[in-house]
Amino acid sequence: MSRSAHPAGPRHADVLPEGHYSAPPADLNALDPKVWSHTVSRTEDGVVTVGGLEVTALAEEFGTPAYFLDESDFRERARAWRTAFGHDADVFYAGKAFLSRAVVRWLYEEGLNLDVCSGGELATALSAGMPADRIAFHGNNKSVHEIRTAVEAGVGRIVLDSFQEIVRVAHIAQSLGKRQRVQIRVTVGVEAHTHEFIATAHEDQKFGIALADGQAAEAVRRTLALDALELVGIHSHIGSQIFDMAGFEVAARRVVALLAAVRDEHGVELPEIDLGGGLGIAYTSDDDPREPHEIAKALSEIVTRECEAARLSTPRISVEPGRAIVGPTAFTLYEVGTVKPLDGLRTYVSVDGGMSDNIRTALYDAEYSVALVSRTSDAGPMLVRVVGKHCESGDIVVKDAFLPADLAPGDLIAVPATGAYCRSMASNYNHALRPPVVAVKDGAARVIVRRETEEDLLRLDVG
Ligand SMILES: *Cc1c(COP(=O)(O)O)cnc(C)c1O
């Protein structure tokens, strides 16, 4: 059966489970500014451009699949966070979302700090010239080597995640003749996902030290007793892709209660509170994320109110957005290889990448949007599932979306909002070569992470 003889859209939508697209968008050629980076638009001849460059030319020069990162959009978002939080707060970009040396330099120039959670991320940050005192080191099982490297480099804070780590970091700092600034990561019993959160006494997860049962208070006691550690604050991170501030409110209230208990027991007011990251972005037109200035206002009001009630002076707030800064700034460009209609169900569109460049759909059931970007089309909508080229049926990039029914091999399609947790989680599954990240700005494109080659693969395989 030919593609054009295969009507799609509403008819196919009937078979979708509730909560999924029930109708195709009014205009398949439209690019919703919510999910695309700021400089993305379509030329009159229908080709999509980013930073003033046509995706067809970009595909020719850099190949596909590839991530195109809109540098001015990245800088604008970083600046918006920095400005929103002002001088009484710190913004730490969570490097795990996506880290490269170019990105580190942009963050430095825009006045942000940086979170790292491994020796590799720390090495990247330091080699790009991020001052160590603007780096925070995270992780639930930092190795002795990683801790020593971080202390030696003079990182601004190490976030302690367990009782063992309190002693481990203190021992290493002492042996180096240093006093290390630390925060204690607590789990406040708030599990937040998108529009819902659950507040419980305990949290069943590997990170942090529980507030419940006086565990966190005991961690504070032990940390304050060690001369090699300077306890500067309490850290809480409640989840990811969160739209609702209510979970942060509960977390802040519980952390401030700990600060008050610490003051009562030890006579010290800890000067910092870190509320973590996890702020959501729009992956599809259904998502409505908040602006940084709204988030900053809400968080500072919550902390101020809780501290006034506890008669504490307001601590310095820090936040750690990763996704909310880099997520919306990039898209993945793919070339369509095959188009396979399954009658009565959907059409499978295979692209030249897949779960090796975007594991989030398989891992988290994440939703994405997709658009035909090398041309416009007047064809009707076709319900598609965009899949990769891996030997794995779970290799899905976009679960359910609509593309024009005349989609054909050779067309370029793009998946927006892939700046966070895509290249950083990319793998070599099936010995795939991880795609490059190309920064685009003011009509110029520059590779900031190059494409892997078969030589790169074989270099690790020592035979
Ligand atoms: C993952 C993580 C972040 C960033 O989360 P986003 O969802 O990307 O904002 C911030 N802080 C900590 C401790 C994290 O683990």
The ligand as an ORCA input file, in Angstrom:
! r2SCAN-3c Opt
* xyz 0 1
  C      19.734     16.479     38.126
  C      19.971     17.480     39.174
  C      19.741     18.835     38.908
  C      19.211     19.336     37.598
  O      17.943     18.863     37.295
  P      17.131     19.498     36.057
  O      15.894     18.682     36.002
  O      17.979     19.329     34.853
  O      16.908     20.935     36.376
  C      20.018     19.740     39.901
  N      20.500     19.349     41.107
  C      20.740     18.044     41.389
  C      21.280     17.683     42.699
  C      20.477     17.072     40.440
  O      20.712     15.801     40.720
*
